Amino acid sequence: MFTPRNTMIFNLIMGACLAFSATACSDDDDKDFDAVTERAAKVNIGFSRYFDANGASTQLKWNSDDQAILRLASDGSSYMASPIRPGQTSSLFLFTVKAPGAATVVSYWPTDAPVTVGNGDVGLEIPAIQDGTVTPLLIGADTQSISSYEGCDITLRQFPALMMVSISRGNYTVESIDVRGNAGEKLAGHVSIDAATWAFSADAETAHVDLATPVSCALDGTTIAVQVAPVTLTEGYTVTVNTTDGHSFNVTSSSPVILESGEIFITNSASDTEPSHLLIGGSDKVHIVNVAQCMGADYKAGLEWTWEAEDAADILGIAKSRCDHIDDCKPVDNGSKILVSSSYNWCVLLDKASKQVLFHALDCANAHSAELLPGNRIAVACSDGTTSNHNQVRLYDAARSNVLLDSSPLVSAHGVTWCESTQRLYAVGNRQINVYSLQDWDTSAPKLKLEKSITTPQGSNHDISLADPTTLVVAGVRAYLFDVNTESFTEMPHFAASTQLKSVNYNPLTSELWYTDATVPEGTQSWSTHTLRYATDPAATSMAGSIRITDMDVYKVRVLNW
């Protein structure tokens, strides 16, 4: 039984316990929740899609052997964890971190990306000098009580925006481009981000793309991807396109542009504003004229370059009187060289800048056209005649003059053109197109392998030219578009009344046409003309313009650049 003494002792003990209990509760209530300690952090991390250099999107999923990275914005501490729900675009992760209860955390992918984190900031690079490829960098952050029931939720988004610079088809090769905001916004270089607010700043006003391999736009345009910071260009942008020949041209827009993180913005189409230039071949000369200066007038008003065949008489070893009857003058190698053929049985390859003869052949009987092929070979269409060298497509080595490699029969061969998309040579004769593949091309004995012959809608074909990567123009009696994939012909109504077309050049992007037509002869020969004709609609019945050339018998016109 309790005695007074026992009761007193019991009360003292209970009082002490209550006092201790009260002190313990008070200490717990006042404990600093943000104190740094080891915590279990529940974080949901998801992928947003991202775009590559071609504008194609990719959606990532977490694999079971993946690991995500979590970094504390305060001190940059790094932690790794595996996905709890693999196979999904978003997964829960459980990190064990040493951190205060409330913290700003950063995650990114790939986990080895060059990202710096610490002192509340995130640092990364959007290279001020790029190569046209796109390296994905997806990043995100969240500020929460990381050990709470809700945890953190982070969406990884591609940080840079992509400006897809659209460059139109033209006779130029793009070497590099520069992108800048018209108001001088910083859009590349080192980027510093406030991890809590995600406000950021870059340090370079220009993003420069130096292509590893220059891109020719002779057959088609191109699109070049530029990674830039996700900023608003308040006064629009300027893109400068630099070509391999030292020429530059711009595309600009003064309208505000919002470049959003991980999104694509397609620029206005950039095209060279340089005036169109034409190659004219006939008699004993080849001319280059500036269309803007002589449209509707005599060609001499726009004459910029001339090659006289007589200057090559000694090199060719023929009489000057045989340096005549030029019937084709085709720009090749991005316009830096010119293939010239003559009905007087010769063909030369010229360097345009120096006018130096780089190659010549003298056994191409009644040569009517030529084409530069891969591997530095030259195909020549040799037309009607009675010798064994006539009515052929002949193959030469451009590095060795007068060295014949192969030949293939084609009655009244008049034109040859190479099609990159099919890797085939197309040669046109009287009423057929011969299609050749390149056989044993890496050997010293290459051959033109005849794959098929295709009957054309009309006979007396005189020209074949490339309009776009899959379309050829066949001309002579009327003119037709030939689809190399379907092998079908579509008539061009503009030429319905023409029976002596000698050359037709067509740009399907602009519907422009330049051509020579001797249906009504104008020169001293039945095949010649004194007029270069221009149209802007292949279905129209009338011309849109012309250029007169009255001092030579013109056979063909070629477009150096549209």
Buried (B, 14 or more C-beta within 10 A) or exposed (E): EEEEEEEEEEEEEEEEEEEEEEEEEEEEEEEEEEEBEEBEBBBBBBBBEBBBBEEEEEEBEBEEEBEBBBBBBBBBBEBEBBBEEEEEBBBBBEBEBEBBBEBBBBBBBEBEBEBBBBEBBBBBBBBBEBBBEBEBBBBBBBBBBBBEEEBBBBBBBBBBBBBBBBBBBBBBBBBBBBBBBBEEBBBBBBBBBBBEEEEBEBBBBBBBBBBEEBBBBBBBBBBBBBBBBBBEBBBBBBBBBBBBEEEEBEBEBEEEBEBEBBBBBEBBBBBBEBEBBBBBBBBBBBBBBBBEBBBEEBBBBBBEBEBBBBEBBEEBEBEBEBBBBBBBBBBBBBBBBBBBBBBBBBBBBBEBEEBEBBBBBBBBBBBBBBBBBEEBBBBBBBBBBEEEBBBBBBBBBBEEBBEBBBBBEBBBBBBBBBBBBBEBBBBBBBBBBBBBBBBEBEEEEBBBBBEEEBEBBBEBBBBBBBBBEBBBBBBBBBBBBBEBEEEEBEBBBBBEEBBBBBBBBBBEBEEBBBBBBBEEBBBEBEBBBBBBBBBBBBEEEEBEEBBBBEBBBBBBBBBBBB
